[in-house]
Amino acid sequence: MENWTKETYAAFRNELFSQGEEEYKKFNAKLLCSQLPVIGLRVPFLRKTAAKIAKEDGAGFLRFCGRETYEERLLYGLVAAAMPVPYADFLHYCDYYTEHLVENWAHCDVFCSSVKKKLKGHEKEFFQYIEKYLKSENPWAVRVGIILMLSHYLTPGDMEAVLERIDAIHSEHYYVRMGQAWLLATAWAKEREICREYLSHHHLDDWTFNKFIQKACESARVSAEDKKYLKSLKR
């Protein structure tokens, strides 16, 4: 649809609700721990819908996109990630979504896994750009920064800088700490020696450190020998 208006968006919203699955809605509401109403739409459906909107009139859609439900907010992020706009324009949408719309782990994680094409040719500058998310007072913005690094920057060239950033985050927010632990477990599976060196001087709190060990020991990509070693470090 092109030339979005309040009326066309209202009709689109009604269509979203008509596509909701009641059983999935109940399941997903428990999983998300969201304060928002859940319609019951699966992520593949939302991605397909977002791709179509982005191709036709993404900017028009985002002007009217609602924020009252989990799915509407996620659609904002998915459309922003799929729109054929310059990198600089994408940053505006990325900032708004990160600081104002992300409200649960799925808003964060699904969006972060969807922006790879937007970063092509801008990887270094985006790495510097997202440092502001890590320093935000909004814990969900911090989580976005963490998961963006997990999704796109766990490479030999960036690993040490990523770990330095993770070490500087001190938060009591559950999903920030879980993001740190998940990133570290993934980093260990990818670059064991760099992570081992980091562990010799890290400043993680005990909960996050132990959760990292748990997540690493749950990973099929971590050897039995390494799992034994990591368990010996548990506090």
C-alpha positions in Angstrom: 0.0 0.0 0.0 1.2 3.5 -0.8 0.2 6.9 0.5 -0.5 5.9 4.1 -3.1 7.8 6.0 -4.7 7.4 9.4 -7.6 5.7 7.7 -5.5 3.2 5.7 -3.4 2.5 8.7 -6.5 1.8 10.8 -7.7 -0.7 8.1 -4.3 -2.3 8.1 -4.3 -2.6 11.8 -7.7 -4.3 11.7 -6.3 -6.8 9.2 -3.4 -7.5 11.6 -5.8 -8.4 14.4 -7.8 -10.6 12.0 -4.5 -12.6 11.3 -3.7 -13.2 15.0 -3.5 -16.8 16.3 -5.1 -17.1 19.7 -2.9 -20.0 21.0 0.3 -18.4 19.7 -0.8 -15.2 21.3 -1.0 -16.8 24.7 2.3 -18.6 24.2 4.1 -15.6 23.0 2.7 -13.2 25.7 4.2 -15.5 28.4 7.5 -15.7 26.6 7.9 -12.0 25.9 7.1 -10.8 29.4 5.8 -7.6 27.7 3.6 -4.9 29.1 2.1 -4.5 25.7 -0.9 -6.3 24.2 0.1 -9.2 21.9 -1.9 -9.8 18.7 -0.5 -13.3 18.0 1.5 -12.9 14.8 4.5 -14.9 14.0 7.9 -13.3 13.1 8.0 -14.8 9.5 4.6 -13.2 8.8 5.8 -9.9 10.2 9.0 -10.0 8.2 7.1 -10.7 5.0 4.7 -7.9 5.7 7.5 -5.5 6.5 9.4 -6.3 3.3 6.3 -5.6 1.2 5.6 -2.3 3.1 9.3 -1.2 2.9 9.3 -1.8 -0.9 6.1 0.2 -1.5 6.1 3.1 0.9 8.1 2.4 4.1 8.5 6.0 5.1 4.8 6.7 4.8 4.0 3.7 6.9 6.4 4.7 9.7 4.7 8.0 10.0 1.5 6.3 11.1 2.8 3.0 12.6 1.3 2.5 16.0 3.1 1.6 19.2 0.2 0.2 21.2 1.0 -3.5 20.6 4.1 -5.7 20.5 3.7 -6.5 16.8 3.2 -2.9 15.7 6.4 -1.8 17.4 8.3 -4.7 15.9 6.9 -3.9 12.5 8.4 -0.4 12.8 11.8 -1.9 13.3 11.5 -4.4 10.6 10.3 -1.9 8.0 13.1 0.5 9.0 15.6 -2.3 8.5 14.2 -3.3 5.1 13.6 0.2 3.6 15.8 1.1 0.6 17.1 4.3 2.1 20.7 5.6 2.6 22.6 4.6 5.7 22.3 8.1 7.2 18.6 8.0 6.9 18.4 4.6 8.5 20.2 5.9 11.6 17.3 8.2 12.3 14.9 5.3 12.3 17.3 3.1 14.2 17.6 5.7 17.0 13.9 6.2 17.4 13.2 2.5 17.5 16.0 1.8 19.9 15.3 4.6 22.4 11.5 4.8 22.2 9.9 1.5 20.9 12.0 -1.4 22.1 10.2 -2.8 25.2 11.2 -6.5 25.4 14.0 -8.9 24.3 12.3 -9.8 21.0 11.9 -6.2 19.9 15.7 -6.0 20.4 16.9 -9.3 19.1 14.7 -9.6 16.0 15.6 -6.1 14.9 19.3 -6.5 15.5 19.4 -9.7 13.4 17.7 -7.8 10.5 20.0 -4.9 9.8 23.0 -6.6 8.2 22.3 -5.2 4.7 22.0 -1.7 6.1 25.5 -1.9 7.6 27.3 -3.0 4.4 30.1 -0.6 3.7 29.5 1.2 7.0 30.5 -1.5 9.5 33.3 0.5 11.2 31.3 3.8 11.5 28.3 1.9 12.8 30.4 0.2 15.4 31.4 3.6 16.7 27.9 5.0 16.4 26.3 2.3 18.6 28.5 3.2 21.5 25.9 5.8 22.5 23.4 3.0 22.9 25.7 1.2 25.4 25.9 4.4 27.4 22.2 5.1 27.4 20.2 5.3 30.6 17.5 3.2 28.8 18.4 -0.4 29.5 16.7 -1.6 26.4 18.9 0.7 24.3 21.9 -0.9 26.1 20.6 -4.3 25.2 20.3 -3.2 21.5 23.9 -2.1 21.5 25.0 -5.5 23.0 23.0 -7.6 20.6 24.1 -5.6 17.6 27.7 -6.4 18.6 26.8 -10.0 19.1 25.1 -10.2 15.7 27.7 -8.4 13.6 31.0 -7.7 15.4 32.2 -10.9 17.0 35.1 -11.1 14.5 38.9 -11.3 15.2 39.4 -7.7 14.3 36.6 -6.4 16.5 36.5 -8.9 19.4 38.9 -7.1 21.8 37.0 -3.9 21.4 33.7 -5.6 21.9 34.9 -7.3 25.1 36.2 -4.0 26.4 32.8 -2.5 25.9 31.0 -5.4 27.5 33.3 -5.1 30.5 32.4 -1.4 31.0 28.6 -2.1 31.3 27.4 -2.4 34.9 23.7 -2.8 35.0 21.1 -4.4 37.3 18.7 -4.9 34.4 18.0 -8.6 33.8 18.0 -8.4 30.0 21.2 -6.3 29.9 23.0 -8.9 32.0 21.6 -11.8 29.9 22.7 -10.0 26.8 26.3 -9.7 28.2 26.3 -13.3 29.1 25.0 -14.5 25.8 27.5 -12.4 23.9 30.4 -13.7 26.0 29.3 -17.3 25.5 29.2 -16.8 21.8 32.5 -15.0 21.8 34.1 -17.9 23.6 32.8 -20.3 21.0 34.3 -18.1 18.2 37.5 -16.8 19.7 38.5 -18.8 22.7 42.0 -17.4 23.3 40.9 -13.8 23.1 38.1 -14.5 25.6 40.4 -16.4 27.9 42.8 -13.5 28.0 39.9 -11.2 28.8 38.8 -13.3 31.7 42.1 -12.8 33.3 41.3 -9.2 34.0 37.5 -8.7 33.6 35.2 -6.7 35.9 32.0 -8.6 35.5 29.7 -9.0 38.5 29.3 -12.5 39.8 25.8 -13.0 38.4 26.7 -12.1 34.9 30.0 -14.0 35.0 28.2 -17.2 36.2 25.5 -16.8 33.7 28.1 -16.5 30.9 29.6 -19.8 32.2 26.1 -21.4 32.2 25.4 -20.2 28.6 28.8 -21.4 27.4 28.3 -24.8 29.0 24.9 -25.1 27.3 26.5 -24.5 23.8 27.3 -27.4 21.5 30.1 -25.2 20.0 32.1 -25.3 23.3 34.2 -28.4 23.9 33.8 -30.6 26.9 37.3 -29.7 28.0 36.5 -26.0 27.9 33.2 -26.5 29.7 35.1 -28.2 32.5 37.6 -25.3 32.7 34.8 -22.7 32.7 32.9 -24.5 35.5 36.1 -24.4 37.6 35.9 -20.6 37.4 32.4 -20.3 38.7 32.0 -18.0 41.7 
